[in-house]
């Protein structure tokens, strides 16, 4: 009996998270533009993203909506329910320097720290704040994945370490004793 109760609580909480993600998606995106790309009417897309309507968003449609819009809120919400975190990795990502990625990581960490300070002491936050924090965290995770890929791609030998060091210094990194 306890398993049924636990399953119900899990299902209810995940359904609420999915509903919130659909609402955030509808609020943050232009349904007409996305629907046109998917050969769907905007009304049908809105209906599929509205939990109070009878239409349901299929898995393939969900992926297509995310791909067309560039907004992975709904997909990320579902995967977080499984304990999995995703990272959007841009196709033109290899053009950044190691130093720029490391500094972007600091920027994302600072943004998240600011959000933590803004919400310190609060027991609840708004849906909009929640989505903002999640987007910033997702951007940070994506940047870290790119940083790891960059490091792995540059470090097959000692020459690559030297190249990374030169990139870091030429990007304006402060050197002890010279600053």
N, C-alpha and C positions, 0 to 999 in steps of 0.2 A: 504494500500500500504506500510505503514511503517513496518508492521509485516513481510511482504514478504522480504523486504530489510534486516531487522534484522535477520531473519531466514537464509537468504543466507550468510550473513557475519559470523554468528555463524557456519554454516555448513562448509564454506570455511576454517575458522580458525581451526576447529576441524579436518578436513580432512588433513590439513597441519601438525598438531601435530601428527596425526596417521602416515602419510608418514615419518616424521622425526623419530618417534619411530621405525618404520620398518627398516629404514636405519641404525639407531644405533644398532638395534638388529643384523642385518646382519653383521655389522662391528665387533661386539664384540663376536660373537659366531661361532662355527664350524658347518656349515650347514650339512656337511656329517654325523657327529655323531648324530645330532638331527634327521635328516631325517631317518637314519637307525632305531632309536628307534621308530619312528612313522610308519615304513613300507612304506616309501615314498622315491622317488628319490631325491637326493640333488638338482637337477635342478628344480624339481617341487616345492620344498620348497622355493628355491630362487625366483622362479617366483611368488609364492603366497605372498612373502614379498616385491616384487618389484611392486610399484603402476603403473608402465608403462606397465605391462604385463596384459593379459586378465584373468589369474587365480586369484581367490579371496580367502583369508583366512577365513574359516568359524569360527564361535564362538567356537565350540567344538575344532577345530584344534588349535585355538589361545590358549585355555586353556591347551591343551595337549603340545603344543610347550613350553609354560611357565613352566609347571610342569616338563617336561623332561630336559629343559635347566637350570632351576632355575633362569631364567632371566624374570622378570615380567614387563619389560619396556613397552611392547605393551598394556598389560592389564591395567597397572597403568595409561598410557596415556589416554585411553578411559574413565576410571573411573574419572580421574581429570576433564574431560570434563563435567561430571555430578556434579562436586563439591564434589566428594567423594575421600578420601585418604585411601589407603590400607596399610597393614603392614604384611610382611611375618614373621610368627611366627614359628621358628624351632620346631620340635617334641621333641628334647632333651633339651629344654629350661629350664626345671625345676631344672636342676643341678647347676645353677649358684647361688651365694650368693647375698643377697640384696646389700651389699657393692660393689661387682663387677659390678652389673647392674647400680648402681648410678654413679660409676666412669666411666663406659662405656658411660653413658649419657653425662658426662662432656667431654669425648673424642670426641663424635660426635658433641657436641656443639662447641668445639674448631675447629674441621675440617670445620664446616660450617662458623664459624667466619673467619677462614683463607681464605676460598673461597670468602667471602664478601670483605675482605681487598684486595685480589688479583684482584677483579673486580670493586673496588670502582671507581666511576667517569666514568665508561664506560656506554654508552647508549645501547650497544649491546654486546652479548657474543656469542662465537662460539657454534655450535651444540654439540661438544664434551664437552665443559665446562658445558653447560646446562645439559647434561646427567650425568656428574660427580656430579654436585650439587644435582640433583634429586636423584641419587643413595645414596648419603650421607644423604640426608634428609629422604629417605625411611628407611635407616638403623637406623636412630635416632628414627623415629616413631615406628619401630618394637621393638627397645630396650625399649622404653617407655611403650609400650603395655605389654611387658614381665615384666617390673618393676611393673606396676599396678597389673598384675595377681599375681606376687609374693607377693606383699603386701596384696592383698585381701585373698590369700591363707594362709597367716601367721597370720592374725589378727582377728581370731574369739574370742580371749580372751586376757587377760593381759599376760599370759605366752608367747604368740606369740610375743608381743612387747618386752619382755625380750630377747627372742631368737634372734630377729632382732638386738637388741642392742649388744648382745654378738657377733653376726656375724660381725657387723660393727667394733667393737673394735678389735677382733681377726684378722681381715683382715688388720690391720696396720693403722687404722684411728688415726690421731693425737688427743690427748686429751689436752684441755686447761690446762696449768700449768705443764704438763708433757713433753711437746715437747721441 
